[in-house]
């Protein structure tokens, strides 16, 4: 099974992310294969600065794995891969929405 999100601030942040089209496109595009920010930007038609901003937020919540390496010219590059396959939200009056991440 997945993990339940208990902390209210984290639940609110996750709800904001899953309601944002750009964030969801980034997660979907990087779900099975690590992608560079440029690849994500090109494929999803999202400005590169927005990709970096969303990747940073997604990484902070544990939604994206960042890996890096150095190319033959000695330049560092980073690849981003979604760590989640699905998010399940159940709306309840009390104690509030329940979120399960798979």
C-alpha positions as CSV (number, residue, x, y, z in Angstrom):
1,X,0.0,0.0,0.0
2,X,0.9,3.6,-0.1
3,X,1.6,6.0,2.7
4,X,-1.0,8.2,4.4
5,X,-0.3,11.9,4.9
6,X,-1.1,13.0,8.4
7,X,0.3,16.5,8.7
8,X,-2.2,19.2,7.8
9,X,0.3,21.5,6.1
10,X,1.6,18.7,4.0
11,X,-1.9,17.7,3.0
12,X,-2.6,21.3,1.9
13,X,0.6,21.5,-0.1
14,X,-0.2,18.2,-1.9
15,X,-3.7,19.4,-2.7
16,X,-2.3,22.5,-4.3
17,X,0.1,20.5,-6.3
18,X,-2.3,18.0,-7.6
19,X,-4.7,20.8,-8.6
20,X,-2.0,22.5,-10.7
21,X,-1.8,21.4,-14.4
22,X,1.9,22.1,-14.8
23,X,2.9,20.1,-11.7
24,X,0.8,17.2,-12.9
25,X,2.3,17.3,-16.4
26,X,5.8,17.2,-14.9
27,X,4.9,14.2,-12.7
28,X,3.3,12.4,-15.6
29,X,6.1,13.1,-18.0
30,X,8.8,11.8,-15.6
31,X,6.9,8.9,-14.2
32,X,8.7,6.0,-16.0
33,X,11.9,7.6,-17.3
34,X,14.2,10.2,-15.7
35,X,14.0,13.4,-17.7
36,X,16.1,16.6,-17.8
37,X,14.4,19.9,-17.1
38,X,14.8,20.9,-20.7
39,X,13.1,17.6,-21.9
40,X,10.2,18.3,-19.6
41,X,10.0,21.9,-20.7
42,X,10.0,21.0,-24.4
43,X,7.6,18.1,-24.1
44,X,5.1,19.8,-21.8
45,X,5.4,23.4,-23.2
46,X,6.2,24.7,-19.8
47,X,8.8,27.5,-19.4
48,X,12.1,26.2,-18.1
49,X,12.0,28.4,-15.1
50,X,8.6,27.1,-14.1
51,X,9.9,23.5,-14.5
52,X,12.8,24.2,-12.1
53,X,10.4,25.9,-9.6
54,X,7.9,22.9,-9.7
55,X,10.7,20.3,-9.5
56,X,12.1,22.0,-6.4
57,X,8.6,21.9,-4.7
58,X,7.9,18.4,-5.8
59,X,11.3,17.2,-4.5
60,X,10.7,18.9,-1.1
61,X,7.5,16.8,-0.8
62,X,9.2,13.6,-1.8
63,X,7.4,13.4,-5.1
64,X,10.5,13.6,-7.4
65,X,13.9,12.0,-7.2
66,X,16.8,14.0,-8.5
67,X,19.9,12.3,-9.9
68,X,22.9,13.9,-11.4
69,X,26.0,13.2,-13.4
70,X,28.8,14.9,-15.4
71,X,28.9,14.7,-19.2
72,X,32.1,14.2,-21.3
73,X,32.7,18.0,-21.3
74,X,32.7,18.1,-17.5
75,X,29.3,19.8,-17.2
76,X,27.0,18.7,-14.5
77,X,23.4,17.8,-15.4
78,X,20.4,16.6,-13.4
79,X,17.6,14.2,-14.2
80,X,14.2,14.2,-12.6
81,X,11.9,11.2,-12.0
82,X,8.5,10.9,-10.4
83,X,8.5,8.8,-7.3
84,X,4.7,8.4,-7.2
85,X,2.3,6.5,-9.3
86,X,-0.9,7.8,-7.9
87,X,-2.5,10.0,-5.3
88,X,-5.8,9.1,-3.7
89,X,-7.8,11.9,-1.9
90,X,-10.8,11.1,0.2
91,X,-12.9,14.0,1.3
92,X,-14.2,13.8,4.8
93,X,-15.9,16.5,6.9
94,X,-13.9,15.4,10.0
95,X,-10.9,15.4,10.4
96,X,-10.5,16.7,6.8
97,X,-9.3,15.2,3.6
98,X,-7.3,12.0,3.7
99,X,-4.4,11.6,1.2
100,X,-2.7,8.4,0.3
101,X,0.3,8.4,-2.0
102,X,1.2,5.3,-4.0
